[in-house]
Amino acid sequence: MKSNAIVKKIVSGKFKNKTLKLPSKTTTRSSKAIVLESFFNTLQFEIIDSTFVELFSGSGSIGLEALSRGAKKVIFMEKDREALKVLKENIAQTDPSACEVYSGDTFSNIATVVKSLQRKNEEAYFYIDPPFSTREGMEDIYDKTIALIASLPSECVKLIIIEHMSTLDIPQNIGAYTIKKSKKFGNTSLTYLYSA
């Protein structure tokens, strides 16, 4: 491993202490340790044997943490070429047979993922961590993300979690989903949506 590579470790579970590489900060933004810890403390037992979908996966650190803690299958979605390469290297450290990777635009690929869940009659946790809208070319990312959430059929969804800028005002109701709680960690917040 190159000495200048940025890394983080899986915190808990069967792949605890496995080292994950992170793509460059210019293309992706790694979830803060405190956010990750809060999320998994909230859902630690619920995700066992579940299907977990990580949209805008980046390095896959959230999905691979879920896998380590007992999720049976993780679906990753990532567009950036460098991030995809890192994601696949990270998956190779864990259990590739339990992982599916969709490369390309998340907003296009979500329909294929949903069809696959419907065909298998599966519900999933959807962890959505879009690039912050302050990035160039991402000004409408949250509008598109909210439209994506509204389009998700509730029979496929156990829970939706959005990691977002704390300044973003997320509507109380999005399609069939309602905000149950939101937690702020400085500039980043986690918002949990359930079907009403």
C-alpha angles and dihedrals in degrees: 000000000000112000092233094056114117113231142178132186133236104253105209146001134041095332095043114158094013106145117239123197119226125216119237116292091240093070104031141018119224118227112251117253092238091054092048092048093050092048095051093043087056096048105022098125098030095063095057108117091000133128112246125197118197111194117199086016102182105176091355092239095144095046093045090049087053090050091049090052094053111281107149096214136015125197116200127198121192135155105186113093097216092047091049091054091051091044092055091048090051093048089053088062091060130027112319092182089067094050134081122190124203111193121200134039113355092210090059097039097050091080091058092049092049092049090051092051091047092050091052092040090236133153119211143191110243115208109191119190107163122184111274111267090236089077117099112266092015099089093118097037095110094048089052091045093052090049089050091052091049089053095055111107108235093226088069096048129084094167139340120218121189122195106200149149109291090229091063115105106215115198114251089233126036114179107302092347133094130194109252097178144342129205125197124214104179108282092358129068136186117217122191120207126190128184109264 
